[in-house]
Every structure is written in structure tokens, then in C-alpha cells.
Amino acid sequence: MTRASISISPPNDEWIQSQIKSEEFASRSEVVNDLIRRARKEQTEIEAIRAQLIASEKSVEQHGWIDENKDEMLDGFKEKARKNGKL
């Protein structure tokens, strides 16, 4: 494991100490590593949302906006299925 020396502001140090006192963590390293894990997970989630938004924007560029509500869309799908003999 890599060792690192970091400076922590007094309010952040107090918070870290409170986490250790609450026995949620046993050491400063555990607290810091947990924060880093959470930040990495959050970043991954943000990247996934960003990819979905980009895909949605590309779909709108290709197909345009849908002006129908969900019931109108469902009726359209049913009508198409009837015409194709699938309903």
C-alpha cells in the first residue's frame, strides 16, 4: 500500500476524528480511503448519466422530439401492432 502525507484543515480533521470516535472507522486512513471510494463511485455514476444524456441528445437530433403523451404513444404502438397482425 502507498503511504502519503496530506495536510487537513482543522474542521476536516475534527470531522475525521468524530468518525473515528463514533467507531465507524478505526483510523484516519480508513476515513480518507472511504471518501475516495465514494468519490470514485460517484464519478462513475456521473459519467454513466452523462453518456445517457448524450445518447438522448443524439436521438433527438436524428428523430426529433416526441410530442405525444404516454397514452397516445401506447395507442400508436397498438395500432401499428394491429396492422402488422401482432395484436
Residue frames as a rotation matrix with the C-alpha (Angstrom) as fourth column:
MET 1
0.583 0.812 0.000 0.00
0.812 -0.583 0.000 0.00
0.000 0.000 -1.000 0.00
THR 2
-0.194 -0.620 0.760 1.24
0.574 -0.700 -0.425 3.51
0.796 0.354 0.492 -0.82
ARG 3
0.056 0.139 -0.989 1.80
0.929 -0.371 0.000 5.90
-0.367 -0.918 -0.150 2.05
ALA 4
-0.116 -0.047 0.992 1.10
0.597 -0.801 0.032 9.60
0.793 0.596 0.121 1.62
SER 5
-0.579 -0.075 -0.812 1.36
0.729 -0.494 -0.474 12.65
-0.365 -0.866 0.341 3.76
ILE 6
-0.181 0.584 0.791 -1.50
0.644 -0.537 0.545 15.14
0.743 0.608 -0.279 3.44
SER 7
-0.999 -0.042 -0.032 -2.48
0.053 -0.711 -0.701 18.35
0.007 -0.702 0.712 5.19
ILE 8
-0.236 0.969 -0.077 -6.02
0.805 0.239 0.543 18.51
0.545 0.066 -0.836 6.55
SER 9
-0.391 0.166 0.905 -7.79
-0.266 -0.962 0.061 21.68
0.881 -0.216 0.420 7.66
PRO 10
-0.950 -0.028 0.312 -8.88
-0.313 0.108 -0.944 21.83
-0.007 -0.994 -0.112 11.31
PRO 11
-0.063 0.988 0.144 -12.63
-0.925 -0.004 -0.380 21.49
-0.374 -0.157 0.914 10.55
ASN 12
0.410 0.174 -0.895 -11.96
-0.663 0.731 -0.162 18.45
0.626 0.660 0.415 8.35
ASP 13
-0.635 -0.693 -0.341 -9.68
-0.208 0.579 -0.788 16.94
0.744 -0.430 -0.512 10.97
GLU 14
-0.689 0.470 0.552 -12.38
-0.653 -0.073 -0.754 17.40
-0.314 -0.880 0.357 13.60
TRP 15
0.376 0.866 -0.329 -14.87
-0.925 0.332 -0.183 15.62
-0.050 0.373 0.926 11.34
ILE 16
0.060 -0.443 -0.894 -12.43
-0.405 0.808 -0.428 12.77
0.912 0.388 -0.131 10.70
GLN 17
-0.894 -0.419 0.159 -11.82
-0.286 0.262 -0.922 12.43
0.344 -0.869 -0.354 14.44
SER 18
-0.269 0.874 0.404 -15.58
-0.875 -0.047 -0.481 12.33
-0.402 -0.483 0.778 15.06
GLN 19
0.469 0.399 -0.788 -15.87
-0.748 0.654 -0.113 9.45
0.470 0.642 0.605 12.57
ILE 20
-0.388 -0.702 -0.597 -13.17
-0.145 0.686 -0.713 7.56
0.910 -0.191 -0.368 14.43
LYS 21
-0.874 0.086 0.478 -14.72
-0.485 -0.112 -0.867 8.32
-0.021 -0.990 0.139 17.85
SER 22
0.119 0.993 0.020 -18.09
-0.974 0.121 -0.191 7.05
-0.192 0.003 0.981 16.63
GLU 23
-0.315 -0.422 0.850 -16.27
-0.323 0.890 0.321 3.77
-0.892 -0.174 -0.417 15.88
GLU 24
0.833 0.543 -0.105 -17.43
-0.246 0.194 -0.950 3.84
-0.495 0.817 0.295 12.27
PHE 25
0.672 -0.717 -0.186 -13.76
-0.099 0.163 -0.982 3.85
0.734 0.678 0.039 11.28
ALA 26
0.772 -0.444 -0.456 -10.65
0.631 0.441 0.639 2.72
-0.083 -0.780 0.620 13.10
SER 27
-0.203 -0.925 -0.322 -8.19
0.714 -0.365 0.598 5.19
-0.670 -0.109 0.734 11.61
ARG 28
0.048 0.106 -0.993 -7.73
-0.379 -0.918 -0.117 8.32
-0.924 0.382 -0.004 9.53
SER 29
-0.860 -0.443 -0.252 -6.62
-0.404 0.292 0.867 6.16
-0.311 0.848 -0.430 6.61
GLU 30
-0.656 0.682 0.322 -9.93
0.700 0.710 -0.079 4.27
-0.283 0.174 -0.943 6.65
VAL 31
0.223 0.755 -0.617 -11.89
0.373 -0.651 -0.661 7.53
-0.901 -0.083 -0.427 6.62
VAL 32
-0.153 -0.364 -0.919 -9.87
-0.634 -0.677 0.374 9.01
-0.758 0.640 -0.127 3.75
ASN 33
-0.973 -0.225 0.058 -9.96
-0.112 0.675 0.729 5.79
-0.203 0.703 -0.682 1.71
ASP 34
-0.327 0.929 0.173 -13.74
0.784 0.369 -0.500 5.56
-0.528 -0.028 -0.849 2.20
LEU 35
0.285 0.398 -0.872 -14.17
-0.067 -0.899 -0.432 9.14
-0.956 0.181 -0.230 0.96
ILE 36
-0.546 -0.559 -0.624 -12.04
-0.674 -0.149 0.723 8.40
-0.497 0.816 -0.296 -2.09
ARG 37
-0.887 0.275 0.370 -14.04
0.384 0.886 0.260 5.22
-0.256 0.373 -0.892 -2.86
ARG 38
0.061 0.977 -0.202 -17.29
0.649 -0.193 -0.736 7.17
-0.759 -0.086 -0.646 -2.61
ALA 39
0.119 -0.085 -0.989 -15.96
-0.464 -0.886 0.020 9.94
-0.878 0.456 -0.145 -4.87
ARG 40
-0.860 -0.475 -0.185 -14.82
-0.398 0.398 0.826 7.38
-0.319 0.785 -0.532 -7.46
LYS 41
-0.603 0.719 0.346 -18.22
0.707 0.682 -0.186 5.65
-0.369 0.132 -0.920 -7.40
GLU 42
0.283 0.713 -0.641 -20.00
0.299 -0.701 -0.648 8.98
-0.912 -0.009 -0.411 -7.75
GLN 43
-0.296 -0.481 -0.825 -17.75
-0.640 -0.541 0.545 9.91
-0.709 0.689 -0.148 -10.68
THR 44
-0.971 -0.033 0.235 -18.61
0.120 0.788 0.603 6.61
-0.205 0.614 -0.762 -12.40
GLU 45
-0.163 0.986 0.031 -22.32
0.817 0.153 -0.556 7.29
-0.553 -0.066 -0.831 -11.89
ILE 46
0.227 0.183 -0.957 -21.95
-0.163 -0.961 -0.223 10.82
-0.960 0.206 -0.188 -13.25
GLU 47
-0.706 -0.561 -0.433 -20.16
-0.532 0.017 0.846 9.51
-0.467 0.828 -0.311 -16.33
ALA 48
-0.782 0.491 0.385 -22.98
0.581 0.798 0.161 6.97
-0.228 0.350 -0.909 -16.92
ILE 49
0.226 0.883 -0.411 -25.63
0.586 -0.460 -0.666 9.71
-0.778 -0.090 -0.622 -16.65
ARG 50
-0.084 -0.351 -0.933 -23.60
-0.495 -0.798 0.345 11.92
-0.865 0.490 -0.107 -18.99
ALA 51
-0.955 -0.290 0.065 -23.44
-0.109 0.547 0.830 9.09
-0.277 0.785 -0.554 -21.55
GLN 52
-0.356 0.904 0.236 -27.21
0.856 0.417 -0.306 8.61
-0.375 0.093 -0.922 -21.34
LEU 53
0.324 0.460 -0.826 -27.81
0.160 -0.888 -0.431 12.34
-0.932 0.007 -0.362 -21.85
ILE 54
-0.501 -0.581 -0.642 -25.51
-0.573 -0.333 0.748 12.40
-0.649 0.743 -0.166 -24.87
ALA 55
-0.915 0.207 0.347 -27.32
0.365 0.793 0.488 9.39
-0.174 0.573 -0.801 -26.35
SER 56
0.038 0.984 -0.176 -30.66
0.780 -0.139 -0.610 11.12
-0.625 -0.115 -0.772 -25.77
GLU 57
0.130 -0.057 -0.990 -29.44
-0.291 -0.957 0.017 14.30
-0.948 0.286 -0.141 -27.45
LYS 58
-0.847 -0.478 -0.231 -28.22
-0.374 0.227 0.899 12.32
-0.378 0.848 -0.371 -30.46
SER 59
-0.627 0.692 0.358 -31.57
0.727 0.684 -0.050 10.53
-0.280 0.229 -0.932 -30.66
VAL 60
0.312 0.738 -0.599 -33.43
0.410 -0.673 -0.616 13.84
-0.857 -0.053 -0.512 -30.67
GLU 61
-0.273 -0.498 -0.823 -31.10
-0.556 -0.616 0.557 15.13
-0.785 0.610 -0.109 -33.39
GLN 62
-0.985 -0.171 0.037 -31.84
-0.083 0.640 0.764 12.06
-0.154 0.749 -0.644 -35.52
HIS 63
-0.618 0.786 0.004 -35.55
0.746 0.585 0.319 11.56
0.248 0.200 -0.948 -34.79
GLY 64
-0.431 0.450 0.782 -36.81
-0.186 -0.893 0.411 14.85
0.883 0.032 0.468 -33.38
TRP 65
-0.853 0.193 0.486 -38.89
-0.510 -0.101 -0.854 15.44
-0.115 -0.976 0.184 -30.27
ILE 66
-0.649 0.723 -0.236 -41.88
0.600 0.677 0.426 13.27
0.468 0.135 -0.873 -29.40
ASP 67
-0.780 0.408 0.474 -44.93
-0.483 -0.875 -0.042 15.44
0.398 -0.262 0.879 -28.81
GLU 68
0.144 0.869 -0.473 -47.24
-0.204 0.494 0.845 12.61
0.968 -0.025 0.249 -27.78
ASN 69
0.037 -0.081 0.996 -48.03
-0.999 -0.009 0.037 11.71
0.006 -0.997 -0.081 -24.20
LYS 70
-0.794 -0.474 0.382 -47.58
-0.508 0.861 0.014 8.13
-0.335 -0.183 -0.924 -22.98
ASP 71
-0.070 0.848 0.525 -51.21
0.033 0.528 -0.849 7.15
-0.997 -0.042 -0.065 -23.71
GLU 72
0.693 0.271 -0.668 -51.00
-0.591 -0.316 -0.742 8.48
-0.412 0.909 -0.059 -27.27
MET 73
-0.289 -0.880 -0.377 -47.74
-0.957 0.279 0.081 6.63
0.034 0.384 -0.923 -27.78
LEU 74
-0.693 0.078 0.716 -49.26
-0.213 0.928 -0.307 3.38
-0.689 -0.365 -0.626 -26.47
ASP 75
0.424 0.904 0.047 -52.25
-0.120 0.108 -0.987 3.78
-0.898 0.413 0.155 -28.78
GLY 76
0.458 -0.343 -0.820 -49.87
-0.884 -0.270 -0.380 4.26
-0.092 0.900 -0.427 -31.70
PHE 77
-0.668 -0.734 0.123 -47.91
-0.729 0.678 0.091 1.13
-0.150 -0.029 -0.988 -30.79
LYS 78
-0.342 0.639 0.689 -51.12
-0.005 0.732 -0.681 -0.88
-0.940 -0.237 -0.247 -30.52
GLU 79
0.654 0.608 -0.451 -52.37
-0.403 -0.225 -0.887 0.40
-0.641 0.762 0.098 -33.87
LYS 80
0.016 -0.750 -0.661 -49.06
-0.996 0.046 -0.076 -0.50
0.087 0.660 -0.746 -35.52
ALA 81
-0.799 -0.297 0.524 -49.19
-0.419 0.898 -0.131 -3.98
-0.432 -0.324 -0.842 -33.94
ARG 82
0.141 0.926 0.351 -52.77
-0.059 0.362 -0.930 -4.48
-0.988 0.111 0.105 -35.23
LYS 83
0.641 0.078 -0.763 -51.72
-0.716 -0.297 -0.632 -3.51
-0.276 0.952 -0.135 -38.74
ASN 84
-0.312 -0.866 -0.390 -48.80
-0.916 0.383 -0.116 -5.95
0.250 0.321 -0.914 -38.57
GLY 85
0.397 0.590 -0.703 -51.08
-0.375 0.803 0.463 -8.75
0.838 0.080 0.540 -37.29
LYS 86
-0.569 -0.699 -0.433 -49.26
0.164 0.419 -0.893 -8.95
0.806 -0.579 -0.124 -33.96
LEU 87
-0.945 0.316 0.084 -52.22
-0.172 -0.262 -0.950 -7.85
-0.278 -0.912 0.302 -31.86
